[in-house]
Amino acid sequence: MPGAEPERQRSWNTAMVRPEEQFSYYREAICQAFMNLTPEPARGTGFAAEVQHIGLGRGAINRVSFPEHIVRRSRMDIAASDQRCFYLNLKLAGRCTILQDDGEVSLSAGQVGIFDSDRTFELRHDRGPSLGVISFRVPADALFARLPTVQDITPTRLSDDPCLGALIVETARSLNANALRLAPDDATALFDVLLDLVALSVSRRGRREAQATTSFADATTLALRRAIHERLREPGLTVAAIAAAVGISERYVHKLLARAGTSFSELVMARRLDGVARDLRDPARAGHDIGRIAFDWGFSDLSHFTRRFKQRFGTRPRDWRAQVEDLSG
């Protein structure tokens, strides 16, 4: 690798080596410029690629041009790295699909996306014989320090932000074009401006997602309570039955009810006991057997029913009914 350039700037070009060694040379270059990565070997011989690295304080700009190929970051790659960062990619030519966890984001020319180095990912570079990207290495702590709370950052196309997307793209373009023209401190200051914009966009997105999640959770909780109410009288009512009725997982049922400060069994028990209590004070059911009323509300064990009724209302079912009869008499 060339070693005569200043530390702030380094470059690699596969034209310097034999065609059969070009991909290996490229792989070594991106590992030095970025971090440990595992590119998928290109088909055939020859791999025309160029990598330029420019330091920006603790961050960096990596300019890369290459043919179509795939780059992965494996668990082994992550284990071998001693720093966590985010990559902020400005696509110049072709398309890149970023796959990480369950997220997938595609970048076309002029679009900017962000993803995490600390989780496995796959980058699919395609759509063109010659592709290019400007990739900014963002130290994780520098980004987190700008966020109101540390949050999980999934692959995101920041250029879609209706308020900040254009600013992020133009600031990234300006920093790329002027990084070597500016004094190092000035280039780092402009990089800080870019990070401020990225952090603001990420936090705005986090708030929007939190609001959307809250709204969805509230609506689903209402549907969940309605489904329970409609099936209260079914003996042996289960979480699985309610989850299937609402179209959510059993785990999510428990999560929503815990969010509301209760549990499935507590809610079902309370609503059944309330139903029995109302019926016991209903004059139209004065002649109905207490056990029959309890069975109608889904209870199958009368002694258990009586014990839970007394815990909730402070008196036995027959005494509860007698209080109404005494008042009416």
C-alpha positions, 0 to 999 in steps of 0.5 A: 500500500502507498505510504508516502502520502500525509496521514490525513489522506490515503488512497488505493487504486487497483490499477497499480496491481495485476488483474488477478490480485486486484480484488484482494488489493481492494479488500485490503484497502476497504478494511484499512479505510473503513474497518474489517469487512468481508466483500464477496469475490468478484467473478472473473479476474480484474476489479477496477476500483479506487479508494480515497480516505480523508481524516476528519478529526475522529471521523473520516471520508471514504470515497470509493468507486468500484464495479457491482459486488456485495460487501458484508460485515460478519460477527467475526468482523465485528469481534475483531473491531475495537470501535463502534461507528455509524456510516453515513453514505452518500450514493454517487452512482448506481444503487446500494441496498443496505440490509441490517437486522430486519431493515432494508434501505435502498440508496440511489444517486443523490440519496443519503443513508445511515447504518450501524457498524456494530451489527451485521450488515450486507451492502449490495452494490448494483445497477451499473458497470461503475458505481460510487459512494461517499461514506462518512465514518461517524464515531458512535459516541459523537452521534449519541452525544448529540441525541436527547437519549441513546436510541437504536438506529436502524438503517435509514434514508435520511435524505427522505426527511422533508425538513432536513434531508436536502440540508444533509445531502448538500452539507455532505456534498460540500464537505466532500468537495472541500475537505482537502481545501479547508484547513483540518480544523475547518473541515472538522467543524463542517463535519460537526455541522453535518453530525448536528443535522444527522442527529436532529433528523434521527431524533425527529424520526425517533419521535415520529416513530414513537408517536406512531407506535403509541397510537398503534398501541392505543388502538390495539389495546382498545381492540384487545379489551373489546375482544376480551369483553366479547368473550368473557363468558367463554370458559377457559378463555386463553391469551391465544384465543384473544391474540388470534381474534385481534391478529397479534402475538400472545407476547404483544397481548401481554406487553400491551396489558402490562403497559396498561398496568394489568395482566390478562388473567387480572383483567379477565377476573376483574371483568367477570367479577364485575359482571357477576356483581351487576347480575346479583343486584339485578332484580330481574335475576333475583331468582337465579342461583348464584352458582349459575350466574357465576358459571354464565360468566365463565367461572368453573370453580365455585369456591375459587369464585367465592374467594375472589369475589370476597377479595374484590368486594369485601363480602361474599356473593350472597351477602352482596345480593342480600344488601340490595334485597334489604334496601328494597325491602 
